Amino acid sequence: MSELKGKIDFTVFISVKNANPNGDPLDGNRPRTNNEGYGEISDVCIKRKIRNRFQDLGQKVFVQSDDRSDDGCNSLKDRADSCERLKKELDKKKKADRDLCAKIACEEWIDVRSFGQVFAFKGEEVSLGIRGPVSIHQAVSLSPVEVISMQITKSVNSESGKESKASDTMGMKHRIGFGVYKIMGSVNVQLAEKTGFSQEDAEILKQALLTLYENDASSARPEGSIEVCQLYWWQYNEKTPAVSSGRIQRGFYADHANKAEKFEDYHISWHVDGCMEPEVYDFI
């Protein structure tokens, strides 16, 4: 695997129509919004989608959701123990080489060398933290979103022996009418050198972002209700480019019709003096 050429910045625009992109468990699973009414998607949610796509692309992933486990492991501890090299070193307890443990974990799982990971399990004397080079911001919609709520019922009883439907048959379902969200991120070269994140890994990350919501359909996110519309990708040859990530992300300008109902209703442009032009992938 080849070393990362230089720092990477990226921006993804996704459209959401009649779907819940990220429910808030502390608010009845309503779509996340901030105090100004703009929609939000947590960075944890976005990383989950990326990890799922890593798996679909044939990569080994450490933090797998239970319903997508592909290695027979039921917990992170089981998955860590399934790596013989890592388990052999951790079994040395206080004499274990933490740097070697981190190196083995990064070589084994792409999400560890991308996002980092904390290895700390109950009953183990060795714990270590790995800081990853890929950082993801929480996504925010380009304009305030409308949250639509619908009352739903189920047509069967949860338990047998009841003459009528149980009192728990009522429920609520929430969705966003329409919104365009902006996802921002970057890849740090110095940290990539420590975890072994390579240029090949960067290409896999790009493919994951381009297909972020493939194989992700659910009741809250019906097929086609969330899609990637544009990806901006800056691949530098320097570790520390002259233009900062902040300036790059501030270089976007977006306006839209009074009532935007599709991505084409937004007019998005980007320009920063003295910065290289990005690769732009447009799906509209």
N, C-alpha and C positions, 0 to 999 in steps of 0.2 A: 504494500500500500504506500502511496506517495504522500509526502507531507503536504499540509494545507498551503496553498499558494500565498494566501494573504487573508486579511479580514474580509468578512462577508456581512452585508446588511441586506435585509429583505422586508418587503411589505406585501401583504395579501389582502385583497378586498373580496369579501364574501357577501352574497345576498341571502336574505332569509325571508321567506314568504309563507305565512300561515304555519309557523313552526315555533317550537321553543328551543332556542339554541343552547341554553344553559339555565336550568331551573335553580332557584335558590331554596334549599331545604329549610331554611329558617323563615321563609315567606310563602309557605304552602306550595312550593315548587313553581312559583311564578317566574317568568323570565327576569333575569337580573337587570335592574336599572339603577342609575345613580340619582342623586337629588334633583338633577336638572331634567330628568326624563330620558336621558340617553341610554340605550341598551348596552349591556356589558357581557362579555364572556371571559371567565377567569382563565389565567394562564395555565392552571392545573388542567382545566377542561381541554384546552388546545393541545397540551402535551399528551393527554390521553389519546386524542385523535391521531397525533403524530406517531405515538407508539403503536397504535392499531395498524396504521399504514406500514410501519416498519415490519410488523409481523406479516402483513399481506405481501410485502416485497421480499419475503424469505429471510429476514434478519432475526437474530436471536435477541429477545427482549427480556429484561429482568422484571420490570414492574408490569405484569400482565393482569388484566381484569379476569375475574373468576370465569366468566362466560366465554372468554377467548383463550383460556389456557391451552397451550399446544405442546406441553412437555410433561404432563401428568403431575406437576407439582401443585400443591394446594396452598402454599404460603411462600413468602419471600425467603424464610428460613430454609424450607425444603429446597427451593431453587438454588440458594447459595450452597447448600450441602451437596447438591447434584453435580457441582463442578468439583471434580476430584482434586485438582491442583489447589483450588482455593480452600477446600475443606482440610486438606493435608497441612496447609500453612496455618490455618486458624486453630487446628488441633494442638499446635505448639503453645497455645494460650499466651502467657505473658512474654514468651520468647518469639512470638510471631513477628515477622517483618511486615510492618504496616504498608510500607512502600511497595513491597512485592505483592501484597494482597490487593492493593489498589490497581497495580499493573495487570494482574490476572483478571480482575473483575472488568476492567476496561477492555481487555482483549476479548473477553467472553461475550459481553452484551453491548450492543450499539447504543442503547439508551443510557447506559452508565457513562460511556465515554462522550455522550452528547450532552446530557443534562446533569450528570453527576448523580451521587447517591450516598445516603447514609446507611452504613452497615452496623446496626446495633441491635442485638437480639438478646432476649431474656436468658440468663444463665450462661452467657458467653463472657469471657474475660476480655476479649478483644473487640473494640469498636473503632470504626474509621469513617471519615467523611471524605467524599470525593467531590470536588468542585468542577462542574462541566463548563464547556466553552459556549454552548448554545443557550442564549437567553431569549425568553419570550415575554412580551408585554401582554397584559390583559387587553382584549379587544374592546373597542368602543365604537358605537354606531356614529355615522356621519351626521345624523340629525336625530331629534327625539323620536322615540318609537311609541306606538300604541299597543298596549297590552289588552288582548281580548280574552275574556273568560267565558267559559261555557259550563253549565251544570250537566253532569252525566249520571246515568244509573246503570246498574248491571241487572241482567234479566234472570239470574239464578241465585239461589241461596248459597251462602258460604258453608252451611252445615245442613245435614239431613234431619228429617223429623220435624220441620217447621211448616205450619200450614200456609203461611204467607211469607213474602219476602222480608228478609231481616232488615233492621233499621240502618244497617251499614251499606245499603245499596246506593246511597247518594254520594256524589263526589263532584270535584271541580277539575276542569282541564283548561290550561292557559296556553296562549300562543301570541306571537308577534304578527301583526297584520302584514307589515313589510318593513325591512330595514337593510341597510348596507353597513357592514362592520369592517373596521380596519385592524388588521393584525400586524404587529411590528416585531422584529427580532434581529438578532445578529449572532455572529460566530467570532469569538475571540481567539486569536492565533496563539498567544502565550499559553492559554489554558488548553488549547488543542494539542500543543506540544506535550503537555503533561499527561493528558489522557490518551493520546494516540489517535485523536479524531483526524481523519485523513481527507484528502481531496475526494476520494471515492465516497466517503461517508457524506460529504457535502452534497454530492450529486444525488445520493439516496434521500437526503433531507429535502432537496429541491423537489424530487419526484413525490415525496410524501405530501409536501405542501400543495403541489399541483392537483393532487387527487385527495385532498384532505377529508372529504365527506363521502368517499366511496365506501361501500359496505357498512354504512352507518345508519341505515334506515331503522326507525322505531316508531311507536305510536306518537311520540312527541315530535319526531322529525321524519315525516313520510318521505319516501324516495323522491328526490328532485326538489324538495322544499328548501334545501340549503345547498348552495353550490359556490365553488370558487370561480370568480369572474376575472380577476387579474392578479398576476404576480409580478412584482418588481424585484429584481435580483442584482445586487452590486457585488461583483467579485474583484477585489483589489489584488495587486501584486505586493503591497506593503503590509506590514504588521499593523502599523498605525498610520492610516491615511491622513492627509491634510484636512479633510472635511470630516467633522464628527458625525456620529450617528444621529445626534439631536438635530443638527442642521439638515441632514438628509430627510428626516421625517417631517420637519417643519416645512420642507420644500413642496409639500403637496397642497394643492388648492382644489376645493370641491364645492360646486354649487348644484342646485337641482330645481326642478319645477316645483310649484307651490305644493302639489300633492304627488310626490314620487311614488310610483307603483311598480317600477321595474328598474333594473340597474342602468339601463340606457337613459333613464331620466336624470341621472347624475352626470355631470361633466367634470371629470377628474384630470388634472394636469400636474406635472412636476417639473421644477427647474431650480437648480442651485448653481450659482456661478462657481467655476473652478472645480466642479465635481464631474467624474466620469459618468457617461450615460449608462443607465441600467439596461439589463436584458429585461424585456417586457413580454410577458406571456398573457395574451388576451383571448378569453373564451367567449366573448360576446360579438 
